[in-house]
Amino acid sequence: MDQRRLILFLVFSFALVMLWDGWIKQNQPAPVAQQSAGTTAAANGAVPTPSASLAPGQVVVPSDPAPSAAATVTVETDLLRAEVSAQGGDVVRLEFKGHKQKEDHSKPFLLFDNGSAHTYLAQSGLIGGGLPTHKTVFTLPEGNFVLKAGEDRVVLRLEAPEQNGVRVTKVMTFARGSYLIDVAYEISNGGSEALSAHAYFQLTRDSNPAEKPEGFGGVQTFIGPAFYTEAGKFQKVQFGDIDDGDAKFVKTASDGWVAMVQHYFVSAWLPEQGEREYFARSVGNGLYSAGAIIPVSQIAPGAAAKVESRLYAGPQEQDKLEAIAPGLDLVVDYGWLTVIAAPLFWVLAWLYKLTGNWGWAIILVTVMLKAVFFPLSAASYKSMAKMRVLGPRLQRMKELYGNDKAKMQQEMMNLYRTEKINPLGGCLPILVQIPVFIALYWVLLGSVEMRQAPWLGWIQDLSAKDPYFILPVIMGVSMLVQMKLNPTPPDPIQAKVMMAMPIVFTFMFLWFPSGLVLYWVVNNILSIAQQWQITRMIESAKPGSKTA
C-alpha cells in the first residue's frame, strides 16, 4: 500500500474518531446542579474569615440570618444595566447592551443572575464586630440611576445601619464606556474604641455554563475561578478541585486579582496594591465563591478610613483587558495551542481594522498563510504531480507483481528513488495545516470579538455553524476536486476510502463554526489553483526538459 496514502488515511481517521467521541460527549445530557429552597441562603452564606497570617487576633464574624428577598435599584450606563440589591449591595443582575443572547438576539446577554437562569453574584463586605457584610441590609437611595447625556459617571451610595457609633457607606461608581465598577467602603468610627477591620470581595457562581457550547466536537472553554499574582502567574482552578480540597493557587500576595471565567465573558475583582489573601470555596447547593480579603488600617475613634477595589464585569476583549490589569488578558482560553492562536488572533485583529469585517479578515489571513507555506506546498504538489504521471507505470507494476507484495513494494521504492519522488511529500500540507486549523478553531471558539460577528448574506455569526450548510457543502466539493487532481491509488479499496473522505468531512464540518469552514474553503480553493497549475506544468513538460 502507498505509504503516503496510508499515513494520510490514519491522520484523517484519528481526527474523525476524536471528533466523533467529542460530539457524543457534547450531546449527552448535562448534569443538573441540585437546587433547593436554600440556594439563596447558600449564595449569601458564611462571611469569609481571614487567616491568622493576615489578621492576628480573633475576628468576630456576624451570623445574622439573610432575608429571603431584598429591594433592588437599577443603574444604567451606555454599556450595561445593573441591579444592585439592598442586601449587601450585591450586584445581582448585569445585562450587556452590546451583546445579545445566543438563543434570542432580541435580548441582552445576562452575566450576573440572581437565579432566573443560574446563580452568579458579585458580593463584598467588611469583617469585624458590627460591620456590614454581604448579608446586611443597606438603605437604598430612591429611584433608579441612568447615565445622562453629558455625564461621565453614575454614583450609587448605600448606607449601612449604624452599629456602636460606626457608620459605613458603600459607594459604587459606574463610568461611561467602561465595564469597570469602582466599589468602596467609607468607614467613620464614631465609637470610643479603635476599630480593626478587613474587607472582602468575592464572586459567587454555580458551575453551569452560561450558554450551550457551539460546534462539532464538544470542546468547552474553561469555567471557574482564576487567580493571578506575580509569584504564581495565571492559575485556573477547577470546581472539582475546590470540592476535593485540592485547589492550587497562591493564597497570600501583595498584588494580583481574582476572577470568575466563563465562555466569552469574565468578572474580576482588581484590588489596589497591598497585602491580601485569596480564597476559593464551595458554599453548598452547587455554588462556589472565590475572592480576596484585604486588611484595613486600624481606625482610631473619631477617625475615618476608606477601602476599595475595582470590579470588571464584561466581555473578554483582549486589547482592553491587557490595559486594565496585568495578566487579565490571559482569561481568554485558547487551549494548548495558545502559542499559535495568540499571534493568529493578533493578525486577524489587524486585518479586521483594515476591512471592518471578521469574515474578510479570515479570508485574508488564509491567503497570507498560504503564501507563507507556498514553497512547502509547491514541493508537495510537484511530488504528487509526478506520482500522477507515473500512474500508468505503477499500474503496470501491479499487473506484473500483483501476487508478490514484497517485490512490488521494492520496485515502487526503486522507481521513486530513480524519479526523485518523495511518496510522503503529499502529506506535508495537511500536517502543517492541522495545528493552524486547531488554533483557528480555538480563536473562533474563545474570542468574544468573533461572537455574533457577521460576514455576508446568510452568515451572521462566524462563531456558529452555517445555518443553511452552504459552506460545508462547498468545502466538500472542493475536497472532491482536490482528490481528482491527486494520483489515483493503485489499491482499489484505498481509492474508495479516499473518495469517501470528502463526504465524511462534509458531514463533520456541518457543525463547525462557519468562520472555520470559511478558512478551509478558501484554503482548498487556493490549493486547487496551485496544484492544478503545477500538475499542468509537469504533465505538459517534454521529456528531458528542466520542468520534467
N, C-alpha and C positions, 0 to 999 in steps of 0.2 A: 504493500500500500504506500502511496506517496506520503512521505513523512511530513511535508509541509501541510498537506490537507489534513493529516491526522492531528497535528498539533492545533490547527485552526478549529477543527471539529471539537477537540477536547476543551479548548478555551470557551467556545460558544456553549458547549454542553454544560460546563461548570457554571457559567454565568446564568444559564437558564434554570438549572437546579436551585441555585442560591436565590434567585429572584422569585421562583415559584414557592419556595419554602417561606420566604418573607411575606409573600402575598397571602398564603394560608394563615400565617400568624396575625397579619393585619386584620383579616376578616373574621377572626374568632371574636365572640362577644367579649367586650371589655369587662373586667371585674368591676362591680358597682360598689363604691365605698359605702359602708354602713352609715346611715344617717338616722338620727333619732331626735327626740324632743330635746335632748341635751346638747345638740350641736351648737346652739348659740352660746350656751354656758361654757362649752369647751373652747370656743373661739375667744371667749373672754375669761379664760381660765387663770391659773395662778400667775402672779406677778413674778418675773424673773428675779433671782436673788444673786447679787454679786458674790464672787468667791472671796476667801479671806485675803488672797494676794492683792485684790483690788480694793477691798473695803475692810480694813481691820476693825474689829469690834462687831457687835451684834446689830443687825439691821432689822427693824420691825416691819414685817410685810402685812399690809391690810388684807382682811379676808371678808370684806363686806359683800353680800350677795349681789349678783348682777341682775338688773331688771330685765324682764322678758322683752321689752321694746323701749325704744327711746326716740324722741323727736329728732329730726334732721334739718339741716339748712343746705340749700343748693348754692354752689359757686360756679359761675360760668365765665370762661375766657374764650378767646378766639380759637383755641385748640381743643379744649376739653370742657366737660361738665362733671362736677364732683358733688357728691353728697357727703356731708360731714355730720356724724352722729353726736348728739349731746352726751352720749355715754363715751367718756374718754376722749372725745374729739377725734374719734377714729374716722378715717376715710373709708366708708363702707360701700361706695359705688363710684366708679370712674368710667366715663364714656369718652371716646376719642372722635371728634367730629370729622377728621380727615381720613379715618379708617373705618371700613364697613365690615359687618359680619359676613362670614363666608356663605352661610346659608341664605341670608336675606340682605342684599346690598342696600335696602332702604333703611336699615337700622345701623346705628353706630356701633363700633366694636366696644365691648364691655371688658375692662380689665379687672378692677376691683368689683366684687359682687358680694352682696350680703345674704346670698342663699337662693336667689331666683334661678340660677343655673348651677352654680357651685359657690363655695365659700372662699373668699380672698379679701383680706383686710390689711390696711396699714395702721398700725397701732403704736402708741407711745405713752409714756407716763413717768412719774417720779417715784423713787423708792425712799422711804423714810417715814417716821411717825407722823400721821395726819396728812401726808402729801397726796395729791390726786394721782390715781393710776388710770389705766385704760378701762377700769370698771367704775370710775367716779362719774357722776352725772354733772356735767357743766351747764352753766346758763348760756343759752344761745342768744345771739342778737336777733332782733325781729326782721322778718322779710328775707328775701333771697338776694344774692350779690352777683351782679353782672358787670363784666368789664365794659365800660362805655367807651365810645369813640374819643380819642384824645388822651385816654388814661393808659398808663403803663402797667399798673398792678391793682390787685384787689386784696385788701387785708381783712382777715376774719379774726376777731378776738373773742375768746371763750373764757368765762370767769368760773373758777372752781369755788366750791363752798369754803369759807374761811375756817381754818382749824388752828386753835391755840395761838391766834393772832397772826398766823401765816397766810398771806394772800398769794395766790398763783393765777396767772393769766396765760393761757395757751394762745399763741399768735401764729396764724398760718397765712403766708403771703403767696399769692398766685400771680405770675407775671405774664405779660403779653408775649406771644410767640415762643413760649417755653413750656416744657413738661416738668420743670423743676418746681417744687413746692418747698418754701422755707418754713420750717417748724421750729418754734422757740418757746421756752418757758421763762416767763418773768416772775421771779420769786422775791417777795418782800417779807422779810422777817420782822413782824411787829411783836414777837413774843419776848420773853425775858431770858431765854437761853439760846446759845449758839445752835445753829441748825446744820446737821450733816446730811447730805442727800446724794442720790445718784439719779441719773436719767437713763431710761431705756427706750430704744426704738426698735420695733420688730415688725415682721411681716408674717401673717398667718394665712395659710393656704391649704386646700385639700390637694390630693395627689393626682386628680383627674386632669387630662389635657383640656385646654380651652376649646380646641377645635379638633375634629377628626382628621388624622393625618391624610394628606393628599398623595396620590400616586401609587404606582405598582411597586411592590417590594416591601411595603410595610416599614420603611425606615422612619424612625421617630427621632425628633430632636430632643435634647435634654430638658427635663422638667424638674425643678427642685432648687434648693438653696445653693448659693455660690459665695465664696469669700475671696477677698483679695487683700494681701499685705505685701510689703516689700520683702519680708522674710519668706513667706510661703508662696508668693505669686498667686496665680489664679487657681483656686481649688473648688471643684464641684463636689457636692455631697448628695448621694442618693437617698431617697426617702427610706429605702430598706435598710441602709446603714444606720440611719437615725433610730429605727426600730430595734436594730440589733445592738445598739450602743457602740457601733464601730465607726462612727463618723470621724474622719480625719481632716482637721484643718487647724490653722493657727488660732489658739484660744485667746491669747493676750498680745496686744501690739500697740504701737503709738501712731499707727496710720491705717489706711485701707478702708474698705467698705463691705457691706453685706447686701446680697441681692436675692431675689426670688425670680428664677429664669423660667420662661416658657417660650413656645414657638413664636417667633417674630417680636415679642414684647418682653419687657423686663421692668421690675421695680427694684429700687436700691436705696438704702439709707446711706448717706455720704457724710459722716461726721467730720467736723474740723479736726485738725491735727491735735493729738493728745492721747493720753493713756485710755484704753478701752478694752473691754472683754467681749469676745464674740461667743454666741451660743446657738445651738440648734437642738430642738427637742420635739417630741411628739406630745400633743396636748389632748389626745383621745379622739374617738369618733372619726378617724381618718384625717385629722387635721395636724399640721406641723407649723411650728414657729421658728423663725431664725432672726437674730437681731444682734444688737450691741448694747452694752451697759457702759455708761460714761460717768465718772465721778464728778461731782460738783464741789467747787471750793467751799469750805466752811463759811457759813453766813452768820455774822455776828448779829446780836439784837439791834434792831433799827437799821440794819444794812439790807442791801438788795443784791441779787445776782441774776445772771441770765445764762441759760444753756440752750444750744440749738444744734440742728442738723438739717441738711438738705435731703429731700426725698425726690428721687427721679422716678417717674412712672410714665412710661411711654414706649414708643417703638424702638427697635434696635437699629437705629440709623447710625452706621459705623463712623462716619466723619464727625458727627455731633457727639457721640459717646466718648470718643477719644479726647475731645476738648473739655468734657465735663469733669472727668476724674481719671487718673492714671489706671490703665488696665480695664476700664469699663467696656471698651470695645471688644474685649475677649469673651463677652457673654454671647456673641454671635457664634453659633455652633456649626463649624464646618467639618466636624468629624476628624478622622485620622489623616485626611489629605489637605489639612489647612495650609501646608507649605506650598501647595499648588493653587488651592482655592482662593486664598487671600490675595495674591497678586493678580489672579484671574479676575476677581471682582474689581480690583483697582483699575484694571484696563477697561472692563465693562463700564464702570462708572465714568471714566474719562471719555469713552466713546458716547455714553449717554448724554454728556454735557454738549457734545458736538451735534448729535442727532435729535435729542429730545425725546427719544423713544427707545425703550429697552429691547424691543424686537430687532430693530435695525442695529443696535449695539451688538446683539448676539450674532447677527449675520456678519458684521464687520470683524468681530473677534474670531469668527470661524475662518474668514478669509486670511486674517493675519496668522493664525495658527497653521493654516495650510501652506502659507508662504514660508514659514519657519521650517516646516518639515518637508518642504518641496524636494530637496536633494535626496532625502531618505525615501520618499515616495517614488521619485523618479527611478532610483536604483531598483526598487522593488517591482515597479511596473515593467521595467526593462526585462527583469528576470522572468516575470510572468508572460510577457510577450514572446520571449524566446522559447519558453515552455510551450506556448501555443503553436509556434512554428514547428516545434519538434513533435507535435501531436501525432502525425502520421507515422513517424519513426518509432514512437513509443507504442503505438497500436501494433506495428509490425513485430516489435519485441514480444508483445503479449501473445501474438499468434505463434511465434517461434518457441517461446519458453513458458507458455501458459501453465504447463504441468510441473515446471521446475521453478518454484518461487525464489529459491536462493540464487539460481543462475540469472533469473530475470532482474532481481534486485541488484546484482553485481554489474550487469550490463547497463542498467539505468544509471548507476553511480558513475560508471566509466564515461557514459555519454555526457552526463552533467559536467564531469571534470574536463572532458575534451572541449565542450562548448562554453566552459567557464560560466556555468549557471549555478546559482545558489538555490536549491529546492526549497529552502526555508525563507527565502527573501520576501515572498508574498505575505508572510505573517507579520512583518515588521510594522507596517502602517496600523494594523489592528492592535498590536501590542502597545504601540506608542499612544494610540488614541484612548485606550482603556483608562489610564489614570486621569487624563484630561476629561474624559466623559464622566467619570465618577465625581471629580472635583466640581465640574459644572453642575452636576446634579445637586451637590450639597450647596452650591451657591444659590441655585434656584429654590432649594428647599429651605435654606436658612436666612436669606436676605429679605428683610421686610420691604426693601425697595422694589423687589420683584412681585410682591404680593398684590394681586389685582391690577397688575400693570398691563395695559392693552398693547397689542401690536397693530393689527389692522383687521378690518372686516369682522369675521366671526371669532377671532382670538382676542378676548377681552381680559384674560388673566393668564399670563405666561407661566405662573406657578401652578396652574391647574391643568387638567387634561383637556385635550381638544374636544369641545362639546359635540362636534359632528364627525370626529375621527378622520378628518380630511388629511391632515399632516401625516398621521401614521400610515395611511394608505399610500400617499406619495412616497414616503420613506420605503415602504415595502416594494413599490415599483422600481425605485432607484436601486435597491439592493438586487432585484432581479436583473436589471440591466447590467450591473456590475458582474453578476455571475455569468452572464452571457459573454462578457469580454474576457473572462478568465479561461485558461485552458481547461478542456474537459477532462476530468479524472479518468484514468484507464479502468478503474473499478466501477462497474455499473451501480452497485449498491451505494458506493461513496458518492457517485454523481447524483443519485436520487436524494441522498441525505443533504447534500449541499444545495440542491434546488429547493428543498423544503425549508431551508433556513430563512429566506425572506418571509414566508408565511408565518413561521414561528415568531420571528422578531416583530412582525407587524402586530401580531396578537399581543405580545408583551408591551409594545410601545403604546397601545391604546390607552393605558393608564398612567403613562409617564407625563410629567409636566410638559405642556406644549412648547415651552421655551427650549427644553432639552431636545424634543423631536425636531424643532426648527433647526437647531445646531446640526443634528445628524443628517437632515435632509440637505442642507446647504453643503455640508462636508461631502456627502455622497455625490452631489451634482458636480462639485469641483473635482472629485476623484475620477468620476466618469470622463470628464473632459480631458484630464491629464492622461488617464490610462488609454483612452481612445486615440489620442494624438501619438503617444509613444508606440502603441500597438500598430498603428497605421505606418509609422516610420520604419519599424522593424520588419513588418511583413512586406513592405514595398521596396526595401533595400535590395540592391543587386548583390549576388554572392561575391565576396572579396572586398566589398566596399567597407569604409570605416564604420558606417552605421550598422551594417550586417555583422 
